Amino acid sequence: EGVKAKNSNHGLIYSDTLTEGSEQTENQLIVPRGGEYNLQLADNTKVYLNAGSSLRYPVRFTGNRREVELIGEGYFEVMRDTARPFIVKAGTIDVQVLGTEFNVNAYPDEGMVATTLVEGSVRVNYGAKQQVMQPGTRLVYDKDNGNAEVHTVDTEVYTSWKDGYYYFKRETLENIMDVLIRWYDLNV
């Protein structure tokens, strides 16, 4: 439908040069367990998807907001656009940004959804509440009780996966194994 995208060794790159009628086209990228994939959206926002994740997105953003849906884990380098906020719908929370770098962990089989802010500013909406985050913080939303907590963190612990390695700090062996099982697609 006139969509221009190229597959490079680093991932999928969409062009903003689309033909008439392609504005309504929506794609979904599914990354299997044991894999990772990069994606550059038509607005030049970069998305890194972790193992066992998927992203639903339009091939071209129209209107006054840029919206994607994430299942699993993704790291976003959002291209600044003050007229059109970027929104990541991740299960029970929405993360809204204008231009920033952040990680969202929203695997459906986990009891929480977490956002880690590397730089910039984001507003996380959950239920009827919202929280504006500062760089170097992590918001963890408990799906069962609807509460959220924000803590100052070492962001590398939650974002290193996008650079090809995992950095664990004071983590239990059980949690480390959960991450490795998803990434290496181990059948335990």
C-alpha positions as CSV (number, residue, x, y, z in Angstrom):
1,E,0.0,0.0,0.0
2,G,2.8,2.4,-0.8
3,V,4.7,1.8,2.5
4,K,8.4,2.2,2.1
5,A,10.5,0.2,4.6
6,K,13.9,-1.4,4.4
7,N,15.3,-4.3,6.4
8,S,18.8,-3.5,7.5
9,N,21.2,-5.5,9.6
10,H,20.2,-3.3,12.5
11,G,16.4,-3.7,12.1
12,L,13.5,-2.3,10.1
13,I,13.5,1.3,9.0
14,Y,10.3,3.1,7.8
15,S,10.4,6.0,5.4
16,D,8.2,9.0,5.9
17,T,7.7,9.2,2.2
18,L,4.4,7.3,1.7
19,T,1.9,7.3,-1.0
20,E,-1.8,8.3,-0.7
21,G,-3.9,6.0,1.5
22,S,-1.0,4.4,3.4
23,E,-1.7,6.6,6.5
24,Q,-4.2,4.2,7.9
25,T,-1.9,1.1,7.5
26,E,-1.0,-0.5,10.8
27,N,1.7,-3.1,11.4
28,Q,2.7,-5.4,14.2
29,L,6.2,-6.5,14.8
30,I,6.5,-9.7,16.9
31,V,9.9,-10.7,18.4
32,P,10.1,-14.4,19.4
33,R,11.6,-15.5,22.7
34,G,15.4,-15.6,22.3
35,G,15.4,-12.7,19.9
36,E,15.8,-8.9,19.8
37,Y,14.9,-6.4,17.0
38,N,15.2,-2.7,16.3
39,L,12.7,-0.6,14.5
40,Q,12.8,3.0,13.3
41,L,9.3,4.5,12.9
42,A,8.4,7.0,10.2
43,D,8.8,9.9,12.6
44,N,12.5,8.7,13.2
45,T,11.6,7.4,16.7
46,K,13.8,4.3,17.5
47,V,12.4,1.3,19.2
48,Y,14.4,-1.6,20.6
49,L,12.2,-4.7,21.3
50,N,13.4,-7.4,23.7
51,A,12.7,-11.1,23.5
52,G,9.1,-12.2,23.6
53,S,7.7,-8.7,22.8
54,S,5.5,-7.2,20.2
55,L,4.7,-3.6,19.0
56,R,1.6,-2.5,17.1
57,Y,2.2,0.8,15.3
58,P,1.0,2.8,12.3
59,V,3.3,3.0,9.3
60,R,2.7,6.8,9.4
61,F,1.6,8.9,12.3
62,T,-1.3,11.3,11.5
63,G,-3.4,13.5,13.7
64,N,-2.3,15.2,16.9
65,R,-0.7,12.2,18.7
66,R,1.7,9.4,18.0
67,E,0.5,6.1,19.6
68,V,1.9,2.6,19.7
69,E,0.9,-0.5,21.7
70,L,3.6,-2.6,23.4
71,I,3.4,-6.1,24.9
72,G,6.6,-7.2,26.5
73,E,9.6,-4.9,26.8
74,G,10.8,-2.0,24.6
75,Y,13.3,0.8,24.8
76,F,12.2,4.0,23.1
77,E,14.3,6.9,21.7
78,V,11.4,9.3,20.9
79,M,11.9,12.0,18.3
80,R,10.9,15.3,19.8
81,D,7.6,16.7,18.4
82,T,5.9,19.2,20.8
83,A,2.8,19.3,18.7
84,R,2.2,15.5,18.8
85,P,3.0,13.7,22.0
86,F,4.2,10.1,21.7
87,I,2.1,7.5,23.7
88,V,3.1,4.0,24.5
89,K,0.1,1.9,25.6
90,A,1.4,-0.9,27.7
91,G,-1.4,-3.0,29.2
92,T,-2.9,-1.1,32.1
93,I,-0.7,2.0,31.7
94,D,0.0,4.7,29.2
95,V,3.4,6.5,29.0
96,Q,3.2,9.9,27.3
97,V,6.3,11.8,26.1
98,L,7.3,14.6,23.8
99,G,11.0,13.5,23.3
100,T,13.0,11.3,25.6
101,E,14.6,7.9,26.2
102,F,12.9,5.3,28.4
103,N,12.2,1.6,28.8
104,V,8.8,0.0,29.3
105,N,8.5,-3.6,30.8
106,A,5.0,-4.9,30.3
107,Y,5.1,-8.6,29.9
108,P,1.5,-10.0,30.3
109,D,2.6,-12.9,32.5
110,E,4.2,-10.5,35.2
111,G,2.2,-8.8,38.0
112,M,3.7,-5.4,37.2
113,V,4.3,-2.9,34.5
114,A,7.4,-0.8,34.9
115,T,8.8,2.4,33.2
116,T,12.5,3.4,33.6
117,L,13.3,7.0,32.5
118,V,16.8,7.5,31.1
119,E,16.5,11.1,30.0
120,G,13.8,13.7,29.4
121,S,10.4,13.6,31.0
122,V,7.4,11.3,30.8
123,R,4.0,11.2,32.3
124,V,2.6,7.7,33.2
125,N,-1.1,7.3,33.4
126,Y,-2.5,4.4,35.4
127,G,-6.2,4.1,36.3
128,A,-7.4,7.6,37.3
129,K,-3.9,8.6,38.5
130,Q,-0.8,9.9,36.8
131,Q,2.9,10.4,37.7
132,V,5.5,12.7,36.1
133,M,8.9,11.0,36.2
134,Q,12.4,12.5,36.4
135,P,15.5,11.0,34.7
136,G,17.1,8.2,36.7
137,T,13.8,6.9,38.1
138,R,11.7,3.8,37.7
139,L,7.9,3.6,38.2
140,V,6.6,0.1,39.0
141,Y,2.8,-0.3,38.7
142,D,1.3,-3.3,40.6
143,K,-1.5,-4.7,38.3
144,D,-3.2,-6.4,41.2
145,N,-3.6,-3.6,43.7
146,G,-3.4,-0.6,41.3
147,N,-0.6,1.1,43.3
148,A,2.6,2.6,41.8
149,E,5.9,3.3,43.4
150,V,8.8,5.5,42.0
151,H,12.4,4.9,43.0
152,T,15.8,6.3,41.9
153,V,17.7,3.6,40.1
154,D,20.8,2.8,38.1
155,T,19.1,2.8,34.7
156,E,21.7,0.5,33.1
157,V,20.2,-2.4,35.1
158,Y,16.9,-2.0,33.2
159,T,18.2,-0.9,29.8
160,S,21.4,-2.8,29.2
161,W,19.6,-5.5,27.2
162,K,19.2,-3.2,24.3
163,D,23.0,-3.0,24.0
164,G,23.4,-6.8,23.9
165,Y,24.1,-7.6,27.5
166,Y,22.3,-7.9,30.8
167,Y,23.6,-6.1,33.9
168,F,22.3,-7.4,37.2
169,K,22.8,-5.6,40.5
170,R,21.6,-7.1,43.8
171,E,19.1,-9.4,42.0
172,T,17.9,-12.7,43.2
173,L,18.9,-15.8,41.3
174,E,15.2,-16.5,40.6
175,N,14.7,-13.2,38.9
176,I,18.0,-13.6,36.9
177,M,16.8,-17.0,35.7
178,D,13.4,-15.5,34.7
179,V,15.2,-13.0,32.4
180,L,17.5,-15.6,31.0
181,I,14.7,-18.0,30.3
182,R,12.8,-15.4,28.3
183,W,15.9,-14.2,26.4
184,Y,17.4,-17.6,25.6
185,D,14.0,-19.3,25.1
186,L,14.8,-22.0,27.5
187,N,12.1,-24.6,28.2
188,V,12.4,-25.1,31.9
